[in-house]
C-alpha cells in the first residue's frame, strides 16, 4: 500500500513571508501551478481515501491535484491536520519579527520542539473563537499558540485512529501543512525531537511512502525533480533570514 503526503502549494502569506498558522489564506498563482504539477506526478495513482486539512490553501491544493483526475476516493476534511497555530505571531512578517526579536529567538519560536510562540489574547480578533469557523470545537480545543510538540499531540492520535487503520487495504493521500506533515514524518520515519526540527518540507511536492503487507515501511521519498524540490525546501529554511 502507498501513502502520499503533499504540503499545500505556495500561499499568499508564504509569498509575503508572513506567519500563517490557522489564518485562512488562498494560494498564489504559483501555488495553484504547484498543485497542478503535483497532480501530474500523481496521475497514475489511484487513491482510495484522501485526508485534507480544513484550511483553504490545502483544499485548493487538493482541488488542483484532482483537476485532471477522476476519483471515487472518500475525502475527509479535518482540523487535526491544520497547520500549527503560531499564536501572536500570526500575520507578522518573519523577517521583520527576526529583526525585532533576533533571529535566534524567532528560530526558537519557529523550530524548537516544545516552546510555542506567545499566545493570542482572548480578545484578539485573530483568536479563532471570534471567527466562528469551527463551531463544533470547544474553547479548550481551539489553540491560541502551538509548538511542534503540541501539533504532534493532535496529529498522532488522528494518525493512529483515523488514517493508519486504512493503510492495510487502501492507498491514501494526505494534503496538509508544513508542521502537521512534519509531525507525520516524525512518526513514520521515527525521527527524534531535535532532528525533525531541521526537516524542511517544500510546497506542492508529493512525498511517497510504500508499505509492505504487514505495514512495515519499505521505502519513501519525494516524487519529481530533485533540484526543484531542493530549491523549494531551501526557500522554506530561509524564510526568517
C-alpha positions as CSV (number, residue, x, y, z in Angstrom):
1,X,0.0,0.0,0.0
2,X,1.0,3.6,-0.6
3,X,0.7,6.8,1.4
4,X,1.4,10.1,-0.3
5,X,1.5,13.4,1.6
6,X,1.6,16.9,-0.1
7,X,2.2,20.2,1.6
8,X,-0.1,22.8,0.1
9,X,1.2,25.0,-2.8
10,X,2.6,28.4,-2.1
11,X,0.1,30.6,-0.3
12,X,-0.3,34.3,-0.4
13,X,1.2,34.6,3.0
14,X,4.1,32.3,2.1
15,X,4.9,34.7,-0.7
16,X,4.7,37.7,1.7
17,X,6.8,35.8,4.2
18,X,4.1,36.0,7.0
19,X,3.4,33.6,9.8
20,X,0.2,31.9,8.7
21,X,-0.8,29.1,11.1
22,X,-4.6,28.8,11.2
23,X,-5.2,32.0,9.3
24,X,-7.2,31.0,6.2
25,X,-5.5,32.4,3.1
26,X,-5.6,31.4,-0.5
27,X,-2.9,30.1,-2.9
28,X,-0.9,32.3,-5.1
29,X,-0.9,31.6,-8.9
30,X,2.4,29.8,-8.3
31,X,0.7,27.7,-5.6
32,X,-2.0,26.7,-8.0
33,X,0.6,25.7,-10.6
34,X,2.4,23.7,-7.9
35,X,-0.8,21.8,-7.1
36,X,-1.5,21.0,-10.8
37,X,2.1,19.8,-11.2
38,X,1.7,17.6,-8.1
39,X,-1.4,16.2,-9.7
40,X,0.6,15.3,-12.9
41,X,3.1,13.4,-10.8
42,X,0.2,11.5,-9.2
43,X,-1.7,11.0,-12.4
44,X,-1.3,7.2,-12.3
45,X,-2.1,6.9,-8.6
46,X,-5.5,5.6,-7.6
47,X,-6.3,6.8,-4.1
48,X,-9.0,5.1,-2.0
49,X,-9.1,7.7,0.7
50,X,-8.0,11.3,0.9
51,X,-7.4,13.3,4.1
52,X,-7.2,17.1,3.9
53,X,-7.0,19.9,6.5
54,X,-9.9,22.4,6.9
55,X,-7.8,25.3,5.6
56,X,-8.5,26.8,2.2
57,X,-4.9,26.6,0.9
58,X,-4.9,22.8,1.5
59,X,-8.4,22.4,0.0
60,X,-7.4,24.4,-3.1
61,X,-4.2,22.3,-3.4
62,X,-6.3,19.1,-3.4
63,X,-8.6,20.6,-6.0
64,X,-5.6,21.3,-8.2
65,X,-4.2,17.8,-7.7
66,X,-7.5,16.2,-8.7
67,X,-8.2,18.7,-11.6
68,X,-7.4,16.2,-14.3
69,X,-8.3,13.1,-12.4
70,X,-11.4,11.1,-11.9
71,X,-11.6,9.7,-8.4
72,X,-14.0,7.8,-6.3
73,X,-11.9,8.3,-3.2
74,X,-13.6,9.1,0.1
75,X,-12.4,12.6,1.0
76,X,-12.2,13.6,4.7
77,X,-11.6,17.2,5.8
78,X,-10.4,17.5,9.4
79,X,-8.9,20.3,11.6
80,X,-6.5,17.8,13.2
81,X,-4.4,18.2,10.1
82,X,-4.5,22.0,10.2
83,X,-1.2,23.9,10.4
84,X,0.5,24.6,13.7
85,X,-1.0,27.7,15.4
86,X,1.6,30.5,15.5
87,X,-0.2,32.4,18.3
88,X,0.6,36.1,18.5
89,X,3.0,35.8,15.5
90,X,0.2,35.0,13.0
91,X,0.1,37.7,10.3
92,X,3.5,39.1,11.2
93,X,6.4,39.3,8.7
94,X,9.0,36.7,9.5
95,X,12.0,38.9,8.6
96,X,10.6,41.9,10.5
97,X,10.0,39.7,13.5
98,X,13.6,38.4,13.3
99,X,14.9,41.9,13.2
100,X,12.8,42.9,16.2
101,X,13.4,39.9,18.5
102,X,16.6,38.5,16.9
103,X,17.0,35.5,14.6
104,X,17.8,33.2,17.4
105,X,14.5,34.0,19.3
106,X,12.5,33.6,16.1
107,X,14.2,30.3,15.3
108,X,13.2,29.1,18.8
109,X,9.6,30.1,18.2
110,X,9.6,28.5,14.7
111,X,11.7,25.4,15.2
112,X,12.1,24.4,18.9
113,X,10.2,21.2,19.6
114,X,8.3,22.3,22.7
115,X,8.4,26.1,23.0
116,X,5.4,27.7,21.5
117,X,5.2,31.4,20.3
118,X,3.5,33.9,22.6
119,X,-0.2,33.0,22.8
120,X,-3.1,35.1,21.5
121,X,-5.1,37.1,24.0
122,X,-8.8,36.0,24.4
123,X,-9.9,39.4,23.0
124,X,-7.6,39.3,20.0
125,X,-9.6,39.3,16.8
126,X,-7.3,36.7,15.4
127,X,-8.5,34.2,18.0
128,X,-10.4,31.5,16.2
129,X,-13.4,31.7,18.6
130,X,-14.3,35.1,17.2
131,X,-14.3,33.8,13.6
132,X,-16.9,31.1,14.2
133,X,-15.2,28.8,11.7
134,X,-15.1,25.8,14.0
135,X,-18.5,25.8,15.7
136,X,-18.1,22.1,16.9
137,X,-14.9,22.8,18.8
138,X,-14.9,23.9,22.4
139,X,-12.9,26.8,23.7
140,X,-10.4,24.4,25.2
141,X,-9.8,22.7,21.9
142,X,-9.2,26.0,20.0
143,X,-5.5,26.7,20.1
144,X,-4.0,30.1,21.0
145,X,-0.5,29.0,20.2
146,X,1.2,25.7,19.5
147,X,4.7,24.2,19.5
148,X,5.6,21.3,17.2
149,X,5.1,19.1,20.3
150,X,1.5,20.4,20.6
151,X,0.9,19.8,16.9
152,X,2.2,16.3,17.2
153,X,-0.2,15.8,20.2
154,X,-3.2,16.3,18.0
155,X,-1.8,14.7,14.8
156,X,-0.6,11.5,16.3
157,X,-3.9,10.2,17.7
158,X,-5.6,11.2,14.4
159,X,-3.0,9.2,12.5
160,X,-3.3,6.1,14.8
161,X,-7.1,6.1,14.9
162,X,-8.3,7.6,11.6
163,X,-5.6,7.1,9.0
164,X,-3.4,4.2,9.8
165,X,-6.2,1.6,10.1
166,X,-7.0,2.1,6.4
167,X,-3.4,1.5,5.2
168,X,-3.7,-2.3,5.2
169,X,-6.1,-2.2,2.3
170,X,-6.1,1.3,0.8
171,X,-3.9,3.8,-0.9
172,X,-4.0,7.2,0.9
173,X,-3.3,10.8,0.1
174,X,-2.9,13.5,2.7
175,X,-2.9,17.2,1.9
176,X,-1.9,19.4,4.8
177,X,0.8,21.8,6.0
178,X,4.4,22.2,6.9
179,X,4.1,21.4,10.6
180,X,1.2,18.9,10.6
181,X,3.2,16.9,7.9
182,X,6.4,17.4,9.9
183,X,4.6,15.6,12.8
184,X,3.6,12.8,10.5
185,X,7.1,12.5,9.1
186,X,8.4,12.3,12.6
187,X,6.1,9.4,13.3
188,X,6.6,7.5,10.1
189,X,10.4,7.9,9.9
190,X,10.9,7.7,13.7
191,X,12.9,10.9,13.7
192,X,14.0,12.2,17.1
193,X,12.8,15.5,18.6
194,X,15.9,17.5,17.5
195,X,16.5,16.2,14.0
196,X,12.9,16.7,13.0
197,X,13.4,20.5,13.5
198,X,15.7,20.6,10.6
199,X,13.3,18.9,8.2
200,X,12.1,21.4,5.6
201,X,9.0,20.4,3.6
202,X,8.7,22.0,0.2
203,X,5.4,23.3,-1.1
204,X,3.5,21.2,-3.6
205,X,6.0,18.3,-3.6
206,X,4.4,14.8,-3.2
207,X,6.3,12.6,-0.7
208,X,5.6,8.9,-1.1
209,X,5.7,6.1,1.5
210,X,5.5,2.5,0.4
211,X,4.5,-0.2,2.9
212,X,4.6,-4.0,2.9
213,X,1.5,-6.1,3.6
214,X,2.3,-6.1,7.3
215,X,2.7,-2.3,7.2
216,X,6.4,-2.2,7.5
217,X,7.8,0.9,5.8
218,X,9.6,-0.3,2.7
219,X,10.8,3.0,1.1
220,X,10.0,6.7,1.0
221,X,11.0,9.9,-0.8
222,X,9.8,12.8,-2.9
223,X,8.4,12.5,-6.4
224,X,9.6,14.9,-9.1
225,X,12.7,16.9,-10.0
226,X,15.2,16.7,-7.2
227,X,16.8,20.1,-7.9
228,X,13.4,21.8,-7.8
229,X,12.5,20.1,-4.6
230,X,15.8,21.1,-3.0
231,X,15.2,24.7,-4.1
232,X,11.7,24.9,-2.6
233,X,13.0,23.3,0.7
234,X,15.8,25.9,0.9
235,X,13.2,28.7,0.4
236,X,11.3,27.3,3.4
237,X,14.6,27.1,5.5
238,X,15.5,30.8,4.7
239,X,12.1,32.4,5.4
240,X,13.1,34.0,8.7
241,X,16.5,35.2,7.5
